[in-house]
Amino acid sequence: MDIKSFIMVSAAALALLACKSKTNDNMSTLKLTQEWDKTFPKSELVNHSKVTFHNRYGIELAADMYVPKSHAQGTKLPAIAVSGPFGAVKEQSSGLYAQHMAERGFLTIAFDPSFTGESGGQPRRMASPDINTEDFLAAVDFLSTCELVDPERIGIIGICGFGGMAVNAAALDPRIKATVASTMYDMSKVNVEGYFASEDTPAQRQEKRRALAAQRTKDYASGTYERAGGVVDPLPEDAPWFVKDYHAYYKTPRGYHVRSGNSNDGWNVIGCQSFLNQPLLAWAGEIEAPVLLIHGEKAHSRYFSEYAFERMTGKHVVGESAKEGNKELLIIPGASHVDLYDDVAGVIPYDKIEQFFNTNL
């Protein structure tokens, strides 16, 4: 090993020692992949290491930690926890965001939510508005006790469905000093109403409840959980445009990952049942800390961010950027939902995100 490689390994080891997981005796020991298996290239400007931490349910979570090499020894860094999209893993979009923000001077972690990726939790491929919000709070626990981090300067980034979870976490935990939700989904809203309120009647909701109840009986009897399937493949010619958008990311070398549910067999059929009666954004109007919502103009999901902005500010906005107090909605011209997953379209506003966190952390 040459001296440069030794210094890099030593720096990563020191960072890991400074941010140790506090585990309970009954926790599982996760087996983490050590090789670089991300969907994006490794940056030479940051040190990367694997870390674990646990949430209040005792589920051990796996994360990639990125520390800027420019970090001056003895100083405390602002930190950002990143997760999402819904059904993705930290080797995809969240890791890309985390690495970019580490290049800009923040200590970052990109984590797999409970029941997904390299994180713990059984059965696999379940989702929960409570537990997945808790995952963000657990990431804040971890960062707050990391010797490299200033605990008064912690923010979060949620992408797609974990944008909604991030907003919910911000409403619950005042330790979160600033929140970014990028190309967000409100998973409660889409489960309760369907897309664009296309299933927003009591009869339609009751039909969903009956179907999920029947599936639970079937799963319990068989002793397994049926999977709903990830992004459809092969892609039908008449597939909606946004499904083609997802396919272009999750089912191609651009974004495919072996541990990603969206890239493979998806969530359990009953995985999202609890979103039907647990509204994520119920208390978004009481978030005191700054929030930046980022969405593409052409995204099918744009209305989720517009709805979240209205929940937080009382201002109804459609198709344009807006700011009210310390809450901001940024609409990216011409961008689709998946354009904000990676840098292929070159539209992720990293400069804006950096400015937002520098101002508010």
Helices and strands as residue ranges (DSSP letters): H 3-18, E 46-54, E 60-68, E 77-83, H 93-103, E 107-111, H 129-144, E 149-159, H 161-172, E 178-182, H 187-193, G 195-197, H 202-222, H 241-250, G 273-277, G 284-286, E 291-296, H 302-313, E 322-324, E 327-332, G 338-340, H 350-360
